[in-house]
């Protein structure tokens, strides 16, 4: 695939996920709460993370002497935040849907 096609597929997947996840959270919590707070918390946390972490990450990236180390560090950080976000989502949904606490060992 060309670079343009891969970028288009990645953008489509990201936008689909950004649209679907708040809808899923609203659907799951509709039986418990009748407000939009759970689904509104996700974009608020994403915006807060962008505002608070963009400048420190950009400064760290510029201070690195080797580009390869910077890219590997950012890749590890991105994957770690995806795993942490998934774990937090499971913990948030733990109460109404899943029995018992989920613990990472």
Jmol script that loads the backbone (N, CA, C; Angstrom):
load data "model"
ATOM      1  N   UNK A   1       0.838  -1.192   0.000  1.00  0.00           N
ATOM      2  CA  UNK A   1       0.000   0.000   0.000  1.00  0.00           C
ATOM      3  C   UNK A   1       0.876   1.247   0.000  1.00  0.00           C
ATOM      4  N   UNK A   2       0.345   2.259  -0.588  1.00  0.00           N
ATOM      5  CA  UNK A   2       1.109   3.501  -0.593  1.00  0.00           C
ATOM      6  C   UNK A   2       0.990   4.201   0.762  1.00  0.00           C
ATOM      7  N   UNK A   3       1.830   5.158   0.971  1.00  0.00           N
ATOM      8  CA  UNK A   3       1.821   5.902   2.223  1.00  0.00           C
ATOM      9  C   UNK A   3       0.506   6.650   2.407  1.00  0.00           C
ATOM     10  N   UNK A   4      -0.048   7.168   1.317  1.00  0.00           N
ATOM     11  CA  UNK A   4      -1.318   7.889   1.391  1.00  0.00           C
ATOM     12  C   UNK A   4      -2.463   6.957   1.788  1.00  0.00           C
ATOM     13  N   UNK A   5      -2.480   5.764   1.252  1.00  0.00           N
ATOM     14  CA  UNK A   5      -3.532   4.803   1.576  1.00  0.00           C
ATOM     15  C   UNK A   5      -3.431   4.374   3.040  1.00  0.00           C
ATOM     16  N   UNK A   6      -2.218   4.134   3.509  1.00  0.00           N
ATOM     17  CA  UNK A   6      -2.050   3.755   4.915  1.00  0.00           C
ATOM     18  C   UNK A   6      -2.485   4.888   5.842  1.00  0.00           C
ATOM     19  N   UNK A   7      -2.150   6.118   5.482  1.00  0.00           N
ATOM     20  CA  UNK A   7      -2.568   7.259   6.298  1.00  0.00           C
ATOM     21  C   UNK A   7      -4.090   7.393   6.297  1.00  0.00           C
ATOM     22  N   UNK A   8      -4.725   7.203   5.145  1.00  0.00           N
ATOM     23  CA  UNK A   8      -6.180   7.293   5.064  1.00  0.00           C
ATOM     24  C   UNK A   8      -6.848   6.211   5.914  1.00  0.00           C
ATOM     25  N   UNK A   9      -6.310   4.998   5.873  1.00  0.00           N
ATOM     26  CA  UNK A   9      -6.869   3.926   6.689  1.00  0.00           C
ATOM     27  C   UNK A   9      -6.693   4.204   8.179  1.00  0.00           C
ATOM     28  N   UNK A  10      -5.541   4.718   8.552  1.00  0.00           N
ATOM     29  CA  UNK A  10      -5.300   5.034   9.968  1.00  0.00           C
ATOM     30  C   UNK A  10      -6.223   6.147  10.448  1.00  0.00           C
ATOM     31  N   UNK A  11      -6.405   7.179   9.636  1.00  0.00           N
ATOM     32  CA  UNK A  11      -7.307   8.276  10.006  1.00  0.00           C
ATOM     33  C   UNK A  11      -8.743   7.796  10.125  1.00  0.00           C
ATOM     34  N   UNK A  12      -9.173   6.946   9.188  1.00  0.00           N
ATOM     35  CA  UNK A  12     -10.539   6.418   9.240  1.00  0.00           C
ATOM     36  C   UNK A  12     -10.743   5.573  10.502  1.00  0.00           C
ATOM     37  N   UNK A  13      -9.769   4.752  10.841  1.00  0.00           N
ATOM     38  CA  UNK A  13      -9.881   3.924  12.040  1.00  0.00           C
ATOM     39  C   UNK A  13      -9.888   4.778  13.300  1.00  0.00           C
ATOM     40  N   UNK A  14      -9.032   5.789  13.364  1.00  0.00           N
ATOM     41  CA  UNK A  14      -8.994   6.661  14.538  1.00  0.00           C
ATOM     42  C   UNK A  14     -10.299   7.424  14.704  1.00  0.00           C
ATOM     43  N   UNK A  15     -10.834   7.938  13.620  1.00  0.00           N
ATOM     44  CA  UNK A  15     -12.083   8.691  13.701  1.00  0.00           C
ATOM     45  C   UNK A  15     -13.256   7.786  14.059  1.00  0.00           C
ATOM     46  N   UNK A  16     -13.251   6.564  13.546  1.00  0.00           N
ATOM     47  CA  UNK A  16     -14.305   5.620  13.903  1.00  0.00           C
ATOM     48  C   UNK A  16     -14.248   5.290  15.386  1.00  0.00           C
ATOM     49  N   UNK A  17     -13.050   5.050  15.888  1.00  0.00           N
ATOM     50  CA  UNK A  17     -12.885   4.749  17.307  1.00  0.00           C
ATOM     51  C   UNK A  17     -13.287   5.952  18.159  1.00  0.00           C
ATOM     52  N   UNK A  18     -12.901   7.164  17.764  1.00  0.00           N
ATOM     53  CA  UNK A  18     -13.268   8.367  18.516  1.00  0.00           C
ATOM     54  C   UNK A  18     -14.768   8.601  18.510  1.00  0.00           C
ATOM     55  N   UNK A  19     -15.466   8.172  17.470  1.00  0.00           N
ATOM     56  CA  UNK A  19     -16.918   8.319  17.410  1.00  0.00           C
ATOM     57  C   UNK A  19     -17.614   7.210  18.182  1.00  0.00           C
ATOM     58  N   UNK A  20     -17.106   5.979  18.076  1.00  0.00           N
ATOM     59  CA  UNK A  20     -17.795   4.835  18.635  1.00  0.00           C
ATOM     60  C   UNK A  20     -17.637   4.699  20.141  1.00  0.00           C
ATOM     61  N   UNK A  21     -16.483   4.993  20.685  1.00  0.00           N
ATOM     62  CA  UNK A  21     -16.236   4.757  22.110  1.00  0.00           C
ATOM     63  C   UNK A  21     -17.161   5.568  23.020  1.00  0.00           C
ATOM     64  N   UNK A  22     -17.369   6.878  22.806  1.00  0.00           N
ATOM     65  CA  UNK A  22     -18.343   7.581  23.660  1.00  0.00           C
ATOM     66  C   UNK A  22     -19.761   7.028  23.516  1.00  0.00           C
ATOM     67  N   UNK A  23     -20.132   6.580  22.309  1.00  0.00           N
ATOM     68  CA  UNK A  23     -21.454   5.965  22.143  1.00  0.00           C
ATOM     69  C   UNK A  23     -21.561   4.668  22.929  1.00  0.00           C
ATOM     70  N   UNK A  24     -20.508   3.879  22.906  1.00  0.00           N
ATOM     71  CA  UNK A  24     -20.498   2.633  23.667  1.00  0.00           C
ATOM     72  C   UNK A  24     -20.604   2.903  25.162  1.00  0.00           C
ATOM     73  N   UNK A  25     -19.849   3.862  25.644  1.00  0.00           N
ATOM     74  CA  UNK A  25     -19.904   4.197  27.072  1.00  0.00           C
ATOM     75  C   UNK A  25     -21.292   4.708  27.446  1.00  0.00           C
ATOM     76  N   UNK A  26     -21.894   5.545  26.606  1.00  0.00           N
ATOM     77  CA  UNK A  26     -23.241   6.051  26.887  1.00  0.00           C
ATOM     78  C   UNK A  26     -24.257   4.907  26.916  1.00  0.00           C
ATOM     79  N   UNK A  27     -24.114   3.970  25.996  1.00  0.00           N
ATOM     80  CA  UNK A  27     -25.041   2.832  25.961  1.00  0.00           C
ATOM     81  C   UNK A  27     -24.875   1.943  27.190  1.00  0.00           C
ATOM     82  N   UNK A  28     -23.646   1.700  27.607  1.00  0.00           N
ATOM     83  CA  UNK A  28     -23.413   0.837  28.758  1.00  0.00           C
ATOM     84  C   UNK A  28     -23.879   1.464  30.062  1.00  0.00           C
ATOM     85  N   UNK A  29     -23.739   2.767  30.190  1.00  0.00           N
ATOM     86  CA  UNK A  29     -24.112   3.444  31.424  1.00  0.00           C
ATOM     87  C   UNK A  29     -25.533   3.990  31.401  1.00  0.00           C
ATOM     88  N   UNK A  30     -26.290   3.801  30.313  1.00  0.00           N
ATOM     89  CA  UNK A  30     -27.629   4.377  30.234  1.00  0.00           C
ATOM     90  C   UNK A  30     -28.586   3.749  31.242  1.00  0.00           C
ATOM     91  N   UNK A  31     -28.362   2.498  31.607  1.00  0.00           N
ATOM     92  CA  UNK A  31     -29.230   1.859  32.588  1.00  0.00           C
ATOM     93  C   UNK A  31     -28.947   2.346  34.004  1.00  0.00           C
ATOM     94  N   UNK A  32     -27.739   2.840  34.251  1.00  0.00           N
ATOM     95  CA  UNK A  32     -27.350   3.255  35.600  1.00  0.00           C
ATOM     96  C   UNK A  32     -27.592   4.750  35.798  1.00  0.00           C
ATOM     97  N   UNK A  33     -27.037   5.539  34.925  1.00  0.00           N
ATOM     98  CA  UNK A  33     -27.194   6.991  35.014  1.00  0.00           C
ATOM     99  C   UNK A  33     -27.890   7.487  33.750  1.00  0.00           C
ATOM    100  N   UNK A  34     -28.664   8.506  33.909  1.00  0.00           N
ATOM    101  CA  UNK A  34     -29.388   9.064  32.766  1.00  0.00           C
ATOM    102  C   UNK A  34     -28.806  10.409  32.374  1.00  0.00           C
ATOM    103  N   UNK A  35     -27.491  10.488  32.367  1.00  0.00           N
ATOM    104  CA  UNK A  35     -26.817  11.708  31.922  1.00  0.00           C
ATOM    105  C   UNK A  35     -25.645  11.335  31.009  1.00  0.00           C
ATOM    106  N   UNK A  36     -25.021  12.336  30.471  1.00  0.00           N
ATOM    107  CA  UNK A  36     -23.934  12.121  29.524  1.00  0.00           C
ATOM    108  C   UNK A  36     -22.554  12.250  30.159  1.00  0.00           C
ATOM    109  N   UNK A  37     -22.477  12.303  31.476  1.00  0.00           N
ATOM    110  CA  UNK A  37     -21.193  12.497  32.157  1.00  0.00           C
ATOM    111  C   UNK A  37     -20.173  11.404  31.843  1.00  0.00           C
ATOM    112  N   UNK A  38     -20.549  10.111  31.867  1.00  0.00           N
ATOM    113  CA  UNK A  38     -19.528   9.101  31.554  1.00  0.00           C
ATOM    114  C   UNK A  38     -18.963   9.225  30.145  1.00  0.00           C
ATOM    115  N   UNK A  39     -19.827   9.511  29.179  1.00  0.00           N
ATOM    116  CA  UNK A  39     -19.322   9.616  27.810  1.00  0.00           C
ATOM    117  C   UNK A  39     -18.636  10.952  27.556  1.00  0.00           C
ATOM    118  N   UNK A  40     -18.939  11.969  28.337  1.00  0.00           N
ATOM    119  CA  UNK A  40     -18.269  13.263  28.186  1.00  0.00           C
ATOM    120  C   UNK A  40     -16.911  13.275  28.876  1.00  0.00           C
ATOM    121  N   UNK A  41     -16.689  12.354  29.808  1.00  0.00           N
ATOM    122  CA  UNK A  41     -15.417  12.318  30.526  1.00  0.00           C
ATOM    123  C   UNK A  41     -14.269  11.903  29.616  1.00  0.00           C
ATOM    124  N   UNK A  42     -14.540  11.046  28.645  1.00  0.00           N
ATOM    125  CA  UNK A  42     -13.482  10.568  27.745  1.00  0.00           C
ATOM    126  C   UNK A  42     -12.867  11.694  26.919  1.00  0.00           C
ATOM    127  N   UNK A  43     -13.643  12.492  26.164  1.00  0.00           N
ATOM    128  CA  UNK A  43     -13.014  13.590  25.414  1.00  0.00           C
ATOM    129  C   UNK A  43     -12.388  14.645  26.316  1.00  0.00           C
ATOM    130  N   UNK A  44     -12.968  14.845  27.503  1.00  0.00           N
ATOM    131  CA  UNK A  44     -12.381  15.821  28.427  1.00  0.00           C
ATOM    132  C   UNK A  44     -11.003  15.357  28.895  1.00  0.00           C
ATOM    133  N   UNK A  45     -10.870  14.074  29.206  1.00  0.00           N
ATOM    134  CA  UNK A  45      -9.567  13.536  29.628  1.00  0.00           C
ATOM    135  C   UNK A  45      -8.566  13.555  28.478  1.00  0.00           C
ATOM    136  N   UNK A  46      -9.022  13.267  27.265  1.00  0.00           N
ATOM    137  CA  UNK A  46      -8.127  13.311  26.111  1.00  0.00           C
ATOM    138  C   UNK A  46      -7.619  14.731  25.869  1.00  0.00           C
ATOM    139  N   UNK A  47      -8.508  15.714  25.955  1.00  0.00           N
ATOM    140  CA  UNK A  47      -8.099  17.105  25.750  1.00  0.00           C
ATOM    141  C   UNK A  47      -7.146  17.561  26.851  1.00  0.00           C
ATOM    142  N   UNK A  48      -7.438  17.180  28.099  1.00  0.00           N
ATOM    143  CA  UNK A  48      -6.563  17.562  29.210  1.00  0.00           C
ATOM    144  C   UNK A  48      -5.178  16.937  29.055  1.00  0.00           C
ATOM    145  N   UNK A  49      -5.129  15.685  28.615  1.00  0.00           N
ATOM    146  CA  UNK A  49      -3.841  15.028  28.414  1.00  0.00           C
ATOM    147  C   UNK A  49      -3.047  15.715  27.309  1.00  0.00           C
ATOM    148  N   UNK A  50      -3.711  16.115  26.240  1.00  0.00           N
ATOM    149  CA  UNK A  50      -3.015  16.820  25.152  1.00  0.00           C
ATOM    150  C   UNK A  50      -2.451  18.149  25.627  1.00  0.00           C
ATOM    151  N   UNK A  51      -3.249  18.891  26.388  1.00  0.00           N
ATOM    152  CA  UNK A  51      -2.805  20.202  26.864  1.00  0.00           C
ATOM    153  C   UNK A  51      -1.655  20.056  27.857  1.00  0.00           C
ATOM    154  N   UNK A  52      -1.759  19.090  28.765  1.00  0.00           N
ATOM    155  CA  UNK A  52      -0.760  18.964  29.823  1.00  0.00           C
ATOM    156  C   UNK A  52       0.523  18.247  29.387  1.00  0.00           C
ATOM    157  N   UNK A  53       0.427  17.337  28.435  1.00  0.00           N
ATOM    158  CA  UNK A  53       1.581  16.510  28.103  1.00  0.00           C
ATOM    159  C   UNK A  53       2.270  16.859  26.793  1.00  0.00           C
ATOM    160  N   UNK A  54       1.665  17.668  25.945  1.00  0.00           N
ATOM    161  CA  UNK A  54       2.269  17.958  24.636  1.00  0.00           C
ATOM    162  C   UNK A  54       3.597  18.694  24.771  1.00  0.00           C
ATOM    163  N   UNK A  55       3.629  19.743  25.564  1.00  0.00           N
ATOM    164  CA  UNK A  55       4.860  20.523  25.701  1.00  0.00           C
ATOM    165  C   UNK A  55       5.990  19.726  26.353  1.00  0.00           C
ATOM    166  N   UNK A  56       5.742  19.006  27.458  1.00  0.00           N
ATOM    167  CA  UNK A  56       6.855  18.211  28.019  1.00  0.00           C
ATOM    168  C   UNK A  56       7.366  17.125  27.073  1.00  0.00           C
ATOM    169  N   UNK A  57       6.468  16.478  26.350  1.00  0.00           N
ATOM    170  CA  UNK A  57       6.919  15.453  25.407  1.00  0.00           C
ATOM    171  C   UNK A  57       7.695  16.058  24.252  1.00  0.00           C
ATOM    172  N   UNK A  58       7.272  17.200  23.759  1.00  0.00           N
ATOM    173  CA  UNK A  58       8.002  17.859  22.674  1.00  0.00           C
ATOM    174  C   UNK A  58       9.389  18.302  23.140  1.00  0.00           C
ATOM    175  N   UNK A  59       9.480  18.820  24.361  1.00  0.00           N
ATOM    176  CA  UNK A  59      10.778  19.205  24.909  1.00  0.00           C
ATOM    177  C   UNK A  59      11.700  18.016  25.084  1.00  0.00           C
ATOM    178  N   UNK A  60      11.151  16.899  25.567  1.00  0.00           N
ATOM    179  CA  UNK A  60      11.968  15.694  25.724  1.00  0.00           C
ATOM    180  C   UNK A  60      12.454  15.204  24.364  1.00  0.00           C
ATOM    181  N   UNK A  61      11.574  15.237  23.368  1.00  0.00           N
ATOM    182  CA  UNK A  61      11.932  14.775  22.031  1.00  0.00           C
ATOM    183  C   UNK A  61      13.047  15.625  21.435  1.00  0.00           C
ATOM    184  N   UNK A  62      13.007  16.927  21.662  1.00  0.00           N
ATOM    185  CA  UNK A  62      14.048  17.814  21.120  1.00  0.00           C
ATOM    186  C   UNK A  62      15.375  17.654  21.842  1.00  0.00           C
ATOM    187  N   UNK A  63      15.352  17.286  23.119  1.00  0.00           N
ATOM    188  CA  UNK A  63      16.595  17.132  23.877  1.00  0.00           C
ATOM    189  C   UNK A  63      17.334  15.835  23.543  1.00  0.00           C
ATOM    190  N   UNK A  64      16.670  14.880  22.949  1.00  0.00           N
ATOM    191  CA  UNK A  64      17.312  13.610  22.634  1.00  0.00           C
ATOM    192  C   UNK A  64      18.318  13.790  21.504  1.00  0.00           C
ATOM    193  N   UNK A  65      19.464  13.166  21.654  1.00  0.00           N
ATOM    194  CA  UNK A  65      20.521  13.283  20.662  1.00  0.00           C
ATOM    195  C   UNK A  65      20.306  12.329  19.487  1.00  0.00           C
ATOM    196  N   UNK A  66      19.746  11.177  19.757  1.00  0.00           N
ATOM    197  CA  UNK A  66      19.556  10.176  18.707  1.00  0.00           C
ATOM    198  C   UNK A  66      18.070  10.069  18.396  1.00  0.00           C
ATOM    199  N   UNK A  67      17.723  10.207  17.129  1.00  0.00           N
ATOM    200  CA  UNK A  67      16.320  10.148  16.737  1.00  0.00           C
ATOM    201  C   UNK A  67      15.720   8.767  16.968  1.00  0.00           C
ATOM    202  N   UNK A  68      16.518   7.719  16.756  1.00  0.00           N
ATOM    203  CA  UNK A  68      16.009   6.361  16.928  1.00  0.00           C
ATOM    204  C   UNK A  68      15.540   6.146  18.370  1.00  0.00           C
ATOM    205  N   UNK A  69      16.312   6.603  19.327  1.00  0.00           N
ATOM    206  CA  UNK A  69      15.939   6.473  20.733  1.00  0.00           C
ATOM    207  C   UNK A  69      14.662   7.231  21.023  1.00  0.00           C
ATOM    208  N   UNK A  70      14.505   8.401  20.434  1.00  0.00           N
ATOM    209  CA  UNK A  70      13.306   9.199  20.645  1.00  0.00           C
ATOM    210  C   UNK A  70      12.071   8.494  20.105  1.00  0.00           C
ATOM    211  N   UNK A  71      12.181   7.950  18.899  1.00  0.00           N
ATOM    212  CA  UNK A  71      11.029   7.283  18.304  1.00  0.00           C
ATOM    213  C   UNK A  71      10.659   6.013  19.057  1.00  0.00           C
ATOM    214  N   UNK A  72      11.650   5.266  19.497  1.00  0.00           N
ATOM    215  CA  UNK A  72      11.366   4.060  20.272  1.00  0.00           C
ATOM    216  C   UNK A  72      10.714   4.437  21.599  1.00  0.00           C
ATOM    217  N   UNK A  73      11.215   5.486  22.238  1.00  0.00           N
ATOM    218  CA  UNK A  73      10.619   5.945  23.494  1.00  0.00           C
ATOM    219  C   UNK A  73       9.179   6.383  23.318  1.00  0.00           C
ATOM    220  N   UNK A  74       8.908   7.122  22.254  1.00  0.00           N
ATOM    221  CA  UNK A  74       7.538   7.559  22.000  1.00  0.00           C
ATOM    222  C   UNK A  74       6.632   6.383  21.648  1.00  0.00           C
ATOM    223  N   UNK A  75       7.151   5.405  20.936  1.00  0.00           N
ATOM    224  CA  UNK A  75       6.370   4.219  20.604  1.00  0.00           C
ATOM    225  C   UNK A  75       6.021   3.423  21.859  1.00  0.00           C
ATOM    226  N   UNK A  76       6.984   3.258  22.744  1.00  0.00           N
ATOM    227  CA  UNK A  76       6.733   2.560  24.006  1.00  0.00           C
ATOM    228  C   UNK A  76       5.714   3.337  24.843  1.00  0.00           C
ATOM    229  N   UNK A  77       5.854   4.653  24.903  1.00  0.00           N
ATOM    230  CA  UNK A  77       4.921   5.478  25.668  1.00  0.00           C
ATOM    231  C   UNK A  77       3.510   5.380  25.102  1.00  0.00           C
ATOM    232  N   UNK A  78       3.385   5.428  23.766  1.00  0.00           N
ATOM    233  CA  UNK A  78       2.060   5.332  23.148  1.00  0.00           C
ATOM    234  C   UNK A  78       1.397   3.993  23.458  1.00  0.00           C
ATOM    235  N   UNK A  79       2.144   2.906  23.327  1.00  0.00           N
ATOM    236  CA  UNK A  79       1.572   1.595  23.609  1.00  0.00           C
ATOM    237  C   UNK A  79       1.246   1.419  25.081  1.00  0.00           C
ATOM    238  N   UNK A  80       2.070   1.984  25.955  1.00  0.00           N
ATOM    239  CA  UNK A  80       1.784   1.899  27.388  1.00  0.00           C
ATOM    240  C   UNK A  80       0.509   2.656  27.737  1.00  0.00           C
ATOM    241  N   UNK A  81       0.300   3.813  27.126  1.00  0.00           N
ATOM    242  CA  UNK A  81      -0.921   4.561  27.408  1.00  0.00           C
ATOM    243  C   UNK A  81      -2.156   3.865  26.836  1.00  0.00           C
ATOM    244  N   UNK A  82      -2.013   3.167  25.718  1.00  0.00           N
ATOM    245  CA  UNK A  82      -3.143   2.409  25.178  1.00  0.00           C
ATOM    246  C   UNK A  82      -3.519   1.276  26.133  1.00  0.00           C
ATOM    247  N   UNK A  83      -2.520   0.563  26.636  1.00  0.00           N
ATOM    248  CA  UNK A  83      -2.786  -0.522  27.582  1.00  0.00           C
ATOM    249  C   UNK A  83      -3.386   0.038  28.869  1.00  0.00           C
ATOM    250  N   UNK A  84      -2.840   1.125  29.380  1.00  0.00           N
ATOM    251  CA  UNK A  84      -3.371   1.731  30.598  1.00  0.00           C
ATOM    252  C   UNK A  84      -4.800   2.227  30.380  1.00  0.00           C
ATOM    253  N   UNK A  85      -5.063   2.833  29.240  1.00  0.00           N
ATOM    254  CA  UNK A  85      -6.419   3.296  28.951  1.00  0.00           C
ATOM    255  C   UNK A  85      -7.406   2.153  28.857  1.00  0.00           C
ATOM    256  N   UNK A  86      -7.007   1.054  28.237  1.00  0.00           N
ATOM    257  CA  UNK A  86      -7.875  -0.120  28.176  1.00  0.00           C
ATOM    258  C   UNK A  86      -8.149  -0.697  29.548  1.00  0.00           C
ATOM    259  N   UNK A  87      -7.114  -0.759  30.375  1.00  0.00           N
ATOM    260  CA  UNK A  87      -7.295  -1.274  31.732  1.00  0.00           C
ATOM    261  C   UNK A  87      -8.213  -0.369  32.536  1.00  0.00           C
ATOM    262  N   UNK A  88      -8.038   0.957  32.406  1.00  0.00           N
ATOM    263  CA  UNK A  88      -8.916   1.891  33.120  1.00  0.00           C
ATOM    264  C   UNK A  88     -10.351   1.802  32.628  1.00  0.00           C
ATOM    265  N   UNK A  89     -10.538   1.576  31.335  1.00  0.00           N
ATOM    266  CA  UNK A  89     -11.894   1.411  30.810  1.00  0.00           C
ATOM    267  C   UNK A  89     -12.549   0.169  31.387  1.00  0.00           C
ATOM    268  N   UNK A  90     -11.798  -0.928  31.479  1.00  0.00           N
ATOM    269  CA  UNK A  90     -12.348  -2.138  32.086  1.00  0.00           C
ATOM    270  C   UNK A  90     -12.673  -1.883  33.551  1.00  0.00           C
ATOM    271  N   UNK A  91     -11.821  -1.160  34.253  1.00  0.00           N
ATOM    272  CA  UNK A  91     -12.089  -0.856  35.657  1.00  0.00           C
ATOM    273  C   UNK A  91     -13.322   0.023  35.807  1.00  0.00           C
ATOM    274  N   UNK A  92     -13.508   0.973  34.878  1.00  0.00           N
ATOM    275  CA  UNK A  92     -14.679   1.852  34.946  1.00  0.00           C
ATOM    276  C   UNK A  92     -15.962   1.076  34.675  1.00  0.00           C
ATOM    277  N   UNK A  93     -15.885   0.093  33.807  1.00  0.00           N
ATOM    278  CA  UNK A  93     -17.064  -0.700  33.483  1.00  0.00           C
ATOM    279  C   UNK A  93     -17.260  -1.866  34.430  1.00  0.00           C
ATOM    280  N   UNK A  94     -16.349  -2.054  35.360  1.00  0.00           N
ATOM    281  CA  UNK A  94     -16.368  -3.196  36.269  1.00  0.00           C
ATOM    282  C   UNK A  94     -17.652  -3.253  37.077  1.00  0.00           C
ATOM    283  N   UNK A  95     -18.103  -2.136  37.585  1.00  0.00           N
ATOM    284  CA  UNK A  95     -19.255  -2.123  38.473  1.00  0.00           C
ATOM    285  C   UNK A  95     -20.514  -2.705  37.850  1.00  0.00           C
ATOM    286  N   UNK A  96     -21.013  -2.146  36.758  1.00  0.00           N
ATOM    287  CA  UNK A  96     -22.296  -2.629  36.262  1.00  0.00           C
ATOM    288  C   UNK A  96     -22.229  -3.902  35.420  1.00  0.00           C
ATOM    289  N   UNK A  97     -21.077  -4.235  34.846  1.00  0.00           N
ATOM    290  CA  UNK A  97     -21.067  -5.312  33.855  1.00  0.00           C
ATOM    291  C   UNK A  97     -20.311  -6.561  34.263  1.00  0.00           C
ATOM    292  N   UNK A  98     -19.134  -6.399  34.838  1.00  0.00           N
ATOM    293  CA  UNK A  98     -18.258  -7.536  35.071  1.00  0.00           C
ATOM    294  C   UNK A  98     -18.176  -7.872  36.545  1.00  0.00           C
ATOM    295  N   UNK A  99     -18.191  -9.157  36.920  1.00  0.00           N
ATOM    296  CA  UNK A  99     -18.102  -9.514  38.338  1.00  0.00           C
ATOM    297  C   UNK A  99     -16.665  -9.451  38.840  1.00  0.00           C
ATOM    298  N   UNK A 100     -16.482  -8.902  40.023  1.00  0.00           N
ATOM    299  CA  UNK A 100     -15.178  -8.898  40.668  1.00  0.00           C
ATOM    300  C   UNK A 100     -14.193  -7.923  40.104  1.00  0.00           C
ATOM    301  N   UNK A 101     -13.176  -7.559  40.908  1.00  0.00           N
ATOM    302  CA  UNK A 101     -12.158  -6.619  40.427  1.00  0.00           C
ATOM    303  C   UNK A 101     -11.164  -7.284  39.500  1.00  0.00           C
ATOM    304  N   UNK A 102     -10.618  -6.483  38.601  1.00  0.00           N
ATOM    305  CA  UNK A 102      -9.583  -6.967  37.687  1.00  0.00           C
ATOM    306  C   UNK A 102      -8.249  -6.378  38.155  1.00  0.00           C
ATOM    307  N   UNK A 103      -7.289  -7.239  38.416  1.00  0.00           N
ATOM    308  CA  UNK A 103      -6.009  -6.794  38.947  1.00  0.00           C
ATOM    309  C   UNK A 103      -4.900  -7.226  38.009  1.00  0.00           C
ATOM    310  N   UNK A 104      -3.985  -6.308  37.718  1.00  0.00           N
ATOM    311  CA  UNK A 104      -2.806  -6.656  36.929  1.00  0.00           C
ATOM    312  C   UNK A 104      -1.767  -7.263  37.850  1.00  0.00           C
ATOM    313  N   UNK A 105      -1.183  -8.388  37.448  1.00  0.00           N
ATOM    314  CA  UNK A 105      -0.152  -8.988  38.301  1.00  0.00           C
ATOM    315  C   UNK A 105       1.202  -8.866  37.703  1.00  0.00           C
TER     316      UNK A 105
END
end "model"
wireframe off; spacefill off
backbone 0.3
color backbone group
